[in-house]
Amino acid sequence: MGAINKIPGVSGGIVPIIFGFYEKLIFSFSRLDIKSLIILRREGFKSFYEHINGKFLSLLLLGIIVSFFSSSLIIGYLLENYHAQTLGFFCGMIIFSITIILKKISNVNFYNILFITSGFIIGVTFFFISPGSEITNPLFVFFCGMVSVSGMILPGLSGSMILLALGNYKLLLIDSVNALYYSIINMITGYGVEDLDLENKNLIFLLLVFAVGSIIGLILFSKALNHLIIKYNNIIMSSLVGFVAGSIGAIWPWKSENSDDNIGALFLKSTHNHFYYPNNLNIENITILISILAGIFIVYIIEKLNVKD
């Protein structure tokens, strides 16, 4: 989830759907509230830890933090050198994950179709939003944290894409993270905090503000979502189907900046790209198709293992 959340257009929330712990994730985050703090004060850390499903959350957050700095480097390399194939792999995973969410809808009626359509429109809308200007105001950065964290728990709604639209993607997910990383390395090698330059200190401060906003947003959003899942499960799952389907375009592997290229049938035009179906099976297109099938196959195997368990 940590690695995937850094990729614009790909939602980290798709991971718990694929691995079968989405409801558990929402439920666990929703228990981080005032009641849990009262339990911590009156009954101690052990009761608090059990109340919030601490073992699950601790392992999950540790994995997110580790992958945010490590696995994302691997994905970054693959996107740099095998861009279309990597997008194809994620595209395959997301396409098959739609079938997983559909199985959670007990009955399909007019209202469910309406929410699927609404979710799809919202997901597609992000293609047509031009990146905003970078804003370093701490209050706006706090707001970015609260809003973008929704991509962590809403499959199909990419937190990175939201930050891109708000203009602070590079500031908060690249510059600030790199500043923190290199500052930690410098301190390990013997340099003190006082040796950091003003720019790095400001970037680290903004990253902390962003983190606080993300934590608060995560708690509030997951609590509301948990309540909605319990009362309106079909509606929420229908909306998620739409979100996920609408987000496919963000990672569609066949894109071109020039619509005049004779490469295939054009079916969608956004602000920066033209989306098309390829009209020939050259080596590149074959490897992309194999990547899509590999993504589908992996999600299929994961789902079967989860069902078996």
C-alpha positions as CSV (number, residue, x, y, z in Angstrom):
1,M,0.0,0.0,0.0
2,G,2.9,2.4,0.8
3,A,4.5,1.9,-2.6
4,I,1.4,1.9,-4.6
5,N,0.0,5.1,-2.9
6,K,3.0,7.0,-4.4
7,I,1.9,6.3,-8.0
8,P,-0.5,8.9,-9.4
9,G,-3.7,7.2,-10.6
10,V,-3.2,4.0,-8.5
11,S,-5.1,3.7,-5.2
12,G,-3.4,2.0,-2.3
13,G,-7.0,1.1,-1.2
14,I,-7.1,-1.5,-4.0
15,V,-4.6,-3.6,-2.0
16,P,-6.9,-4.6,0.9
17,I,-9.6,-5.4,-1.6
18,I,-7.3,-7.8,-3.4
19,F,-6.0,-9.4,-0.2
20,G,-9.4,-9.6,1.4
21,F,-9.0,-7.4,4.5
22,Y,-10.8,-4.2,3.3
23,E,-13.6,-4.3,5.9
24,K,-11.1,-5.2,8.7
25,L,-8.9,-2.2,7.7
26,I,-11.8,0.2,7.8
27,F,-13.1,-1.2,11.1
28,S,-9.7,-1.1,12.8
29,F,-9.0,2.5,11.7
30,S,-12.5,3.6,12.9
31,R,-11.7,2.4,16.4
32,L,-9.0,5.1,16.8
33,D,-11.2,7.6,18.5
34,I,-11.9,9.3,21.9
35,K,-13.3,6.1,23.3
36,S,-10.0,4.3,22.6
37,L,-8.1,7.1,24.5
38,I,-10.5,6.7,27.4
39,I,-9.7,3.0,27.4
40,L,-6.0,3.7,27.3
41,R,-6.2,6.0,30.3
42,R,-8.5,3.8,32.4
43,E,-7.5,0.2,31.5
44,G,-4.0,0.6,30.2
45,F,-2.1,0.1,26.9
46,K,-2.9,-3.7,26.6
47,S,-6.7,-3.0,26.5
48,F,-6.2,-0.1,24.2
49,Y,-4.1,-2.2,21.9
50,E,-6.7,-4.9,21.7
51,H,-9.5,-2.4,21.2
52,I,-8.0,-0.9,18.1
53,N,-6.8,-4.3,16.7
54,G,-3.3,-3.1,17.4
55,K,-1.3,-6.1,16.0
56,F,-3.0,-5.8,12.6
57,L,-2.6,-2.0,12.4
58,S,1.1,-2.1,13.7
59,L,2.1,-4.6,11.0
60,L,0.2,-2.8,8.3
61,L,1.6,0.6,9.1
62,L,5.1,-0.8,9.5
63,G,4.8,-2.3,6.0
64,I,3.5,0.9,4.6
65,I,6.4,2.9,6.0
66,V,9.0,0.4,4.9
67,S,7.6,0.1,1.4
68,F,7.1,3.8,1.1
69,F,10.9,4.2,1.1
70,S,12.0,0.9,-0.4
71,S,9.5,-0.9,-2.7
72,S,8.5,2.4,-4.2
73,L,12.1,2.7,-5.5
74,I,11.7,-0.6,-7.3
75,I,8.4,0.5,-8.8
76,G,10.0,3.8,-9.7
77,Y,12.7,1.9,-11.6
78,L,10.1,-0.2,-13.4
79,L,8.1,2.9,-14.4
80,E,11.2,4.6,-15.7
81,N,12.4,1.6,-17.8
82,Y,9.3,-0.4,-18.5
83,H,6.6,2.2,-18.1
84,A,3.8,0.7,-20.3
85,Q,4.4,-2.8,-19.0
86,T,4.2,-1.7,-15.4
87,L,1.0,0.2,-16.0
88,G,-0.4,-2.8,-17.8
89,F,0.4,-5.0,-14.7
90,F,-1.5,-2.7,-12.4
91,C,-4.3,-2.3,-14.9
92,G,-4.8,-6.1,-14.9
93,M,-4.9,-6.2,-11.1
94,I,-7.4,-3.4,-11.0
95,I,-9.6,-4.9,-13.8
96,F,-9.9,-8.2,-11.9
97,S,-10.4,-6.5,-8.5
98,I,-13.7,-5.1,-9.9
99,T,-15.1,-8.6,-10.0
100,I,-14.1,-9.1,-6.3
101,I,-16.0,-5.9,-5.2
102,L,-19.0,-6.9,-7.4
103,K,-19.3,-10.1,-5.4
104,K,-19.8,-8.0,-2.2
105,I,-23.0,-6.6,-3.7
106,S,-25.9,-8.8,-2.6
107,N,-28.3,-7.6,-5.3
108,V,-28.1,-5.3,-8.3
109,N,-30.9,-2.8,-8.7
110,F,-31.5,0.7,-10.1
111,Y,-29.9,2.5,-7.1
112,N,-26.8,0.3,-7.2
113,I,-26.3,1.0,-10.9
114,L,-26.8,4.7,-10.2
115,F,-24.0,4.7,-7.6
116,I,-21.8,2.7,-9.8
117,T,-22.3,5.3,-12.6
118,S,-21.7,8.2,-10.1
119,G,-18.5,6.6,-8.8
120,F,-17.3,6.0,-12.4
121,I,-17.9,9.7,-13.3
122,I,-15.9,10.9,-10.2
123,G,-13.1,8.5,-11.1
124,V,-12.9,9.6,-14.7
125,T,-13.1,13.3,-13.7
126,F,-9.6,13.2,-12.3
127,F,-8.2,12.7,-15.9
128,F,-9.4,16.2,-16.8
129,I,-8.1,18.1,-13.8
130,S,-5.0,20.0,-14.6
131,P,-2.2,20.0,-11.9
132,G,-2.5,23.0,-9.6
133,S,0.2,25.3,-8.4
134,E,2.4,24.3,-5.5
135,I,1.3,25.9,-2.1
136,T,3.5,25.6,1.0
137,N,1.1,27.2,3.4
138,P,1.0,24.8,6.5
139,L,-2.8,25.0,6.7
140,F,-3.2,24.0,3.0
141,V,-0.6,21.2,3.5
142,F,-2.7,20.0,6.5
143,F,-5.8,20.0,4.3
144,C,-3.8,18.0,1.6
145,G,-3.1,15.4,4.2
146,M,-6.7,15.1,5.3
147,V,-8.0,14.8,1.7
148,S,-5.3,12.7,0.1
149,V,-5.5,10.0,2.7
150,S,-8.9,9.0,1.3
151,G,-7.0,7.3,-1.5
152,M,-5.6,4.9,1.1
153,I,-9.0,3.5,2.1
154,L,-11.1,4.3,-1.0
155,P,-10.2,1.9,-3.8
156,G,-10.0,3.7,-7.2
157,L,-9.5,7.1,-5.6
158,S,-5.8,7.8,-5.8
159,G,-4.3,10.0,-3.0
160,S,-1.4,10.8,-5.3
161,M,-3.7,12.0,-8.0
162,I,-5.5,14.2,-5.5
163,L,-2.2,15.7,-4.5
164,L,-1.3,16.2,-8.2
165,A,-4.5,18.1,-8.7
166,L,-3.9,20.2,-5.6
167,G,-0.4,21.0,-6.9
168,N,1.5,19.5,-3.9
169,Y,2.5,16.1,-5.2
170,K,6.1,16.8,-5.8
171,L,6.4,18.9,-2.6
172,L,5.0,16.3,-0.2
173,L,5.7,12.9,-1.8
174,I,9.1,13.6,-3.4
175,D,10.9,16.7,-2.1
176,S,9.8,16.3,1.6
177,V,10.3,12.6,1.7
178,N,13.8,12.9,0.1
179,A,14.7,15.7,2.6
180,L,13.7,13.4,5.5
181,Y,15.5,10.4,4.1
182,Y,18.8,12.3,3.5
183,S,18.5,14.1,6.8
184,I,18.3,10.7,8.6
185,I,21.3,9.4,6.7
186,N,23.3,12.5,7.6
187,M,22.4,12.2,11.3
188,I,23.4,8.5,11.2
189,T,26.8,9.5,9.7
190,G,27.4,12.0,12.5
191,Y,25.8,15.3,11.5
192,G,23.3,16.9,14.0
193,V,19.9,18.5,13.4
194,E,21.6,21.9,13.6
195,D,23.6,21.1,10.5
196,L,20.4,20.9,8.4
197,D,19.9,23.8,6.0
198,L,16.7,25.9,6.3
199,E,15.1,24.5,3.1
200,N,15.4,20.9,4.5
201,K,14.0,21.9,7.9
202,N,11.0,23.6,6.2
203,L,10.4,20.5,4.0
204,I,10.5,18.2,7.0
205,F,8.2,20.5,8.9
206,L,5.7,20.4,6.0
207,L,6.0,16.6,5.9
208,L,5.1,16.4,9.6
209,V,2.1,18.7,9.1
210,F,1.0,16.6,6.2
211,A,1.4,13.4,8.3
212,V,-0.8,14.9,11.1
213,G,-3.4,15.9,8.6
214,S,-3.3,12.4,7.1
215,I,-3.8,10.7,10.5
216,I,-6.7,12.9,11.5
217,G,-8.3,12.5,8.1
218,L,-7.8,8.8,8.2
219,I,-9.5,8.5,11.6
220,L,-12.5,10.7,10.6
221,F,-12.9,9.3,7.2
222,S,-12.6,5.6,8.2
223,K,-15.1,6.1,11.0
224,A,-17.7,7.5,8.7
225,L,-17.0,4.9,6.1
226,N,-17.3,2.0,8.6
227,H,-20.7,3.4,9.6
228,L,-21.8,3.5,6.0
229,I,-20.5,0.0,5.2
230,I,-22.5,-1.4,8.1
231,K,-25.8,0.4,7.2
232,Y,-25.4,0.8,3.4
233,N,-23.1,-1.9,2.3
234,N,-24.5,-2.3,-1.2
235,I,-24.4,1.4,-1.9
236,I,-20.8,1.7,-0.7
237,M,-19.6,-1.3,-2.7
238,S,-21.4,-0.1,-5.8
239,S,-19.7,3.3,-5.5
240,L,-16.3,1.5,-5.1
241,V,-17.0,-0.4,-8.3
242,G,-17.5,2.9,-10.1
243,F,-14.4,4.5,-8.5
244,V,-12.2,1.5,-9.5
245,A,-13.6,1.3,-13.0
246,G,-13.2,5.0,-13.5
247,S,-9.5,5.0,-12.3
248,I,-8.4,2.4,-15.0
249,G,-7.8,5.3,-17.4
250,A,-5.1,6.7,-15.2
251,I,-3.0,3.6,-15.6
252,W,-4.1,2.6,-19.1
253,P,-0.9,1.5,-20.8
254,W,-1.7,2.7,-24.3
255,K,-1.4,6.5,-24.3
256,S,0.1,9.0,-26.7
257,E,0.6,12.7,-26.5
258,N,0.0,13.0,-30.3
259,S,-3.4,12.0,-31.7
260,D,-2.0,11.9,-35.2
261,D,0.2,8.9,-34.5
262,N,-1.0,5.9,-36.4
263,I,-1.0,3.5,-33.5
264,G,-4.6,2.5,-32.9
265,A,-8.2,3.4,-32.4
266,L,-8.6,6.6,-30.2
267,F,-11.3,6.2,-27.6
268,L,-10.6,9.0,-25.0
269,K,-8.8,12.3,-25.0
270,S,-7.7,14.0,-21.7
271,T,-5.8,17.2,-21.0
272,H,-2.4,15.6,-21.7
273,N,-2.9,12.2,-23.3
274,H,-4.8,10.4,-26.0
275,F,-6.0,6.9,-25.0
276,Y,-6.2,4.3,-27.7
277,Y,-6.4,0.6,-28.5
278,P,-3.4,-0.7,-30.4
279,N,-3.9,-1.8,-34.0
280,N,-1.0,-4.2,-34.2
281,L,0.7,-6.8,-32.1
282,N,4.3,-5.8,-32.0
283,I,6.8,-6.8,-29.3
284,E,5.9,-3.9,-27.0
285,N,2.1,-4.5,-27.3
286,I,2.6,-8.3,-26.7
287,T,4.6,-7.6,-23.5
288,I,2.0,-5.1,-22.3
289,L,-0.8,-7.7,-22.8
290,I,1.3,-10.3,-21.0
291,S,1.7,-7.8,-18.1
292,I,-2.1,-7.2,-18.0
293,L,-2.7,-11.0,-17.9
294,A,-0.1,-11.4,-15.2
295,G,-1.8,-8.8,-13.1
296,I,-5.2,-10.5,-13.6
297,F,-3.7,-14.0,-12.8
298,I,-2.0,-12.8,-9.6
299,V,-5.2,-11.2,-8.2
300,Y,-7.1,-14.4,-9.2
301,I,-4.6,-16.6,-7.3
302,I,-4.7,-14.3,-4.2
303,E,-8.5,-14.3,-4.2
304,K,-8.6,-18.1,-4.4
305,L,-6.2,-18.4,-1.5
306,N,-8.3,-16.0,0.5
307,V,-11.4,-17.9,-0.2
308,K,-9.7,-21.2,0.7
309,D,-8.5,-19.7,4.0
